[in-house]
Amino acid sequence: EVQLAESGGAPVQAGGSLRLSCVASGYTYGRGCVRWFRQAAGKEREWVAVIWVNRGVTVYADSVADRFTISSDNTKRTVYLQMNSLEFEDTAMYYCAADVEGVCAPENMPYWGKGTLVTISS
């Protein structure tokens, strides 16, 4: 059974940094991709970053491209989201999701974690 577990969310002041973690289990790590999404109160969920782990390919949403970095530690089966220069608008529940088959369409990710809350104070 594929399982994903996020951690690292916390209250932070604007301008600060956080690193979120997503620990994956239940499949051959490295297959497919892992995406980070976020959902702010009253807003639609949006994806912010994706990594195809075995290939090392990463893509970012425009809103975070110069501030967030997605990476993988294969020995720990963990995908990270390093978030710098945080803004009030980054406040959201952050989720990681995996597609082990590699299609990786953001609207059709089959496996999800439960989320971790990031709160930015201005």
C-alpha positions in Angstrom: 0.0 0.0 0.0 1.4 3.4 -1.0 1.6 5.8 1.8 2.8 9.4 2.0 3.4 11.3 5.2 4.2 15.0 5.3 5.8 17.0 8.1 7.6 20.2 8.7 4.7 22.7 8.6 4.8 25.4 11.2 4.0 29.1 11.9 6.7 31.3 10.4 7.2 35.0 10.0 7.2 36.5 6.5 10.6 36.3 4.9 11.5 33.1 6.8 12.1 29.6 5.5 10.7 26.1 6.1 11.5 22.7 4.8 8.7 20.3 4.3 9.3 16.5 4.1 7.3 13.8 2.4 8.2 10.3 3.4 7.0 7.6 0.9 6.5 3.9 1.5 4.8 1.0 -0.1 6.3 1.2 -3.6 9.6 1.1 -5.3 10.9 4.5 -4.5 12.0 6.6 -7.5 9.3 5.3 -9.8 7.1 8.0 -11.2 6.8 11.4 -9.6 6.0 13.3 -6.5 4.1 16.6 -6.5 3.7 19.2 -3.8 0.3 20.9 -3.7 -1.2 23.5 -1.4 -4.6 24.7 -0.6 -5.3 27.9 1.2 -8.6 28.6 3.0 -11.3 29.4 0.5 -9.1 28.7 -2.5 -8.7 25.9 -5.0 -5.8 23.5 -4.6 -2.8 24.3 -6.7 0.4 22.4 -7.4 3.6 24.1 -6.6 6.4 21.7 -7.5 7.0 18.3 -9.0 10.0 15.9 -9.2 10.5 12.8 -11.3 12.8 11.2 -8.8 14.8 8.8 -10.9 15.4 11.3 -13.6 16.0 14.2 -11.3 13.7 16.5 -13.3 11.9 19.3 -11.5 9.2 21.8 -12.5 7.8 24.7 -10.5 4.7 26.8 -10.6 5.5 30.4 -11.5 4.4 31.7 -8.2 7.2 29.8 -6.3 9.8 29.2 -9.0 12.4 31.5 -7.5 11.7 30.7 -3.9 11.0 27.0 -3.5 13.2 24.0 -4.3 12.0 20.4 -4.5 14.5 17.6 -4.0 14.8 13.9 -3.1 16.9 11.9 -0.7 16.6 8.4 -2.1 18.2 6.8 0.9 15.5 8.2 3.1 12.7 7.7 0.6 11.9 11.4 1.2 11.0 14.3 -1.0 11.6 17.8 0.4 10.2 21.2 -0.4 12.6 23.9 0.7 10.6 27.2 1.0 12.5 30.5 1.2 11.4 34.1 1.4 8.0 33.0 2.6 5.1 35.4 2.0 1.7 35.7 3.7 0.2 34.3 0.5 2.1 31.0 1.0 -0.2 30.2 4.0 -1.9 26.9 3.2 -2.2 23.2 3.9 0.6 21.6 1.9 0.2 18.0 0.5 2.4 15.7 -1.3 1.1 13.3 -3.9 2.6 10.5 -5.9 2.0 8.8 -9.2 4.2 5.7 -9.3 3.3 5.0 -12.9 4.7 8.3 -14.0 1.8 9.9 -15.9 1.8 12.5 -13.2 -1.1 14.7 -14.3 -1.8 17.1 -11.5 -5.5 16.6 -11.7 -5.2 12.8 -11.4 -2.6 12.0 -8.7 -3.6 8.7 -7.2 -1.8 8.8 -3.8 -2.0 11.6 -1.2 -0.7 12.4 2.2 -2.8 14.1 4.9 -1.0 17.4 4.7 1.0 19.7 6.9 0.0 23.3 7.8 2.1 26.3 6.9 1.1 29.6 8.5 2.9 32.8 7.5 2.5 35.9 9.7 3.1 39.2 8.1 
